[in-house]
Amino acid sequence: MLAQTESRALTAQYPSIRDKRVIVTGGASGIGEGIVEAFVLQGAQVGFVDILPEAGESLVQRLGHAEHVPVFRAQDVSDSDGLAGAMTALAGVLGGCDVLINNAASDDRHMLDDVTPAYWDERLAVNLKHKFFASQAVWPGMKAGGGGVILNLGSISWHLGLDELALYQIAKAGVEGLTRSLARELGPYNIRVNTIIPGNVQTERQMRWYTPEGEAEIVAAQCLKGRLQPVDIAAMALFLASDDARFCTGHEYWVDGGWR
């Protein structure tokens, strides 16, 4: 398995991404952190929101040497009004938004009998609702600017039907429906919308749920043997955000090592 630095050295360079205005939700850690870093290293202007202020500020400091230092706003994505304000503020700082990456999510485990209406609403707000309203906040600017890209992070989980993730899987199934709907309605404005479906990515959060034996089972179920890293998901996001993917829209793009 390639180390993170070795993988990054192999990343393609996309001239069409340089100086693009990119906003990422949930960008302070895990997959989101990898996406923020990848776009910053491509010379993009990046803004991101996250509920973790210390992690967000730490990432900004770590990337402080970049051509365009990323901009961070602490924000709970389940607060739709606050999120819309944060998105507008970031677009104002960046001068607009060319690419929106709806990454924020929370895969907390739960038992069916423990689900309450309030918990249902909270889980759907974090994992699905925010993707619509973040998009709604930026697509007028994309329309006015002649186009843009929206990438929604889905999940392999509902395709596998995993245990103790019912609400997360319901939301992630909805993400693919959201992508198809937005791609159709926003396509006439040259706005492309796609879903990226990661497999099990080795992040600090995921390591809370899996023992070494559990990780070995995942690798055994993959066609390609190794552990996915955030940089692998970021590589797909870079391609789909670039002009090289100018006719890619309304679909799901898997990065899972062939996990079945």
N, C-alpha and C positions, 0 to 999 in steps of 0.2 A: 504494500500500500504506500502511495506517495505521501510524503509529509506535506503539510499545508504550504510551506515555502516552496517545495519542489513542484507542487501542482501549480502554484501561481506562476512560476517561471515558464510554464508551458501554455499559459493563457494567451489566446489570440488577441491581437490589438484591433480595435474597431474605430477607424478614423471618424465615422459618423456619430460616435458617442461623445467625442471630445466637446466640451463646453455645453453639452445638453444639460437641461435643468431636470434633475431626478429627485423624486420624493419617495421615501420608503417608510412604511409603517412597521413598528416593531423592529427598529433597526439597531438596537443597542447590544444585542447578544445573539448567539446562535446563528441560524441561517441568515437572519436580518443583518447581523454584524458582517458576515461574509459578503453579503450583497452590497452593503454600503462601501466596504473597503474596495471591492472589485470595481465599482463605478468610479470611486475617487481615483484609483490607480489608472483608469482609462482617461483621466482628465475631465470627467464630468463635474458639474456643480451639484452637490448632493445636500439635501435636507432630509432629516428623519425625525420621527416621533417615537416615543417609547414611554412606558410607565415607570421605567427604572432610571431616575435622574443620574445617579452616580455612574452607572454603566454607560449612559449616553455621553456624559461629560468626559469620561475616561477614554472613550473611543475617539472623540474629537481631539483630545490631547495627543493620542497615539498617532493620529493622522495629520497632526499639525504641520508637518513638513510638506504636505501636498500642494500642488499648484492651486487647487481650490480646496480650502479647508472646509470640511462639512459643517453644516449648521444643525443644531439639535434643539428640539422643543420637547419638554416633558409634557406628556398628554396621555390620558386614559382613552383608548379608542372606543370604549363602550359609551362614552359621553358624546353623543352625536353632535350637539351644538358646539361643545368645546373642540371636538375634532375638526369640524368645519372651519372654526376660527383658526386653529393651528395650521391647517392646510393653506388657508388664505394668507396667513402670516408668512409661512415658508415660501409660498409662491411669490409673495411680495419681495422678500429678501433676495430670492434667486432671479427675479425678473420674469417669472412664469413657471410653468411645469410642462415639460415635454414627455416625461416618463413617470408614471405612478406605479409603484410596486406595493401591492396590498399583501404584506407578509404577516402582520401581527396575528397571533393566535395563541390559544392556551388549551393544551390537551389533558387537563386534569381528569383523573379517573373517577368514576362514580357508579353506584349501583342503581338499577332502574327504580327500585322501591324508595330510594332516597330523593328522587327528583321532585322538586316543588315547582309551581308556576314561576316563582321568582328566580329560582336557579336556572330553569329553562330560558327565561328571558335574558339573564346575564350571560349564559353560555352562547346563545345565538348572537347576542350583541357583540361579543368579543370575536367570534369566529366567522360571522357572516355579515351581519348588519353593517358593520363599519366599512366593509369593502364597497358597498353601494354608496354610502354617504361620502366617503373619501373621494370616490370617483366623481360623484355629483359636484363636489366642490371644485374640481379641476377641469372637468370636460368643457365648460364654457370657454375657458382660456385656450384649450386645445382646439376647439372649433374655430375660434377667432384667429388662431395662429396657423391654421391649415392642416392640423393633424396632431397625432400623438400616439402614445402607447400606454396601455394599462395591462399590467400583469398581476394575476391573482394566484396566490399560493394555495393549492389544494392539498390533498393528502391521499396516500395509498390506503389509509386505514379502512375507509368505507368500502373500497373495492375488495379488501380481504375479509371484512366483517369481524373486526377484533373485539375482544371482550372489554367491558367496562368503559366504553367510549361512545355510547349511543348518541349523546347530544353533539359531541364533537363530529361524529361521522355524519349525522344529519346535516349539520352546518356545512361540512366539507363537500357533501354531495350537492348542496345548494350552490356552492361556489362554482361548480361546473355549469349549472343552469344559468347563473348570473353572467358568466363569461359568454355563453352562447347568446343570451339576450342583448347584452351590451354590444357585442361584436356586430350583431345585425343592425341595431338602431344607430350606432355611432359610425359604422362603416362608411356611410355616405360623406362623412366629414373627415375621412382619411385617418380615423382613430382605430388602431388595431388593439384587440383585446384577446388575451390568451391565458390559459391556466398552466402553471408548472406543478407537476405532481411529484414531490420527492418521495423516495423510499424512507428507510430509517436512517436518519443522518446522525452521526456521532457528535452530539453537542453536549454541553454540560447538563442541560435540562434532561435530555434523553437518558443520560447515564443514571439519573435518579430512579428510572423505572426498570432498568435491565441489569441483571447479573451477568457475569462473564459467560455463564451457560446460556442465558437468553440471547446474548449477542452472537454466540456461536451458532445458535439455531437460525437466527436471521441470515447470517452469512451462508449457512448451508442451504437455505432456501433460495438464495440468489444464484443467477446464472454466472455472474462475475463475483469472484471471491475477494472480499475486502470490505472495508467500512466506508460508507459515503461520508464526505466532509462538506461543510458549508460552501467551500470553494467550488464543489461540483455543481451545486444548485445555482450559484452565482454565474457560472460559465453559461448555463442555459439562459439565465436572465439577460446576460450581455448580448447573446446572439439574438434573442427575441426582441430586444430593445433597439437593435441596430438596423440600419437600412438594408442589411443583407437579408433580413426577414420581412421585407416589405410586403409580401403577399401571404404572410402567415397570420391568420386571425381566426377566432372562433373555435379553437381546438385545445386539446390537452397534450402537453409534452412531458413525458415521463423521464425521471432520472432516479432509477431505483435499483440498478444492477440486475434487473430481470428478476425481481422478487415476486414469487408466486406461491 
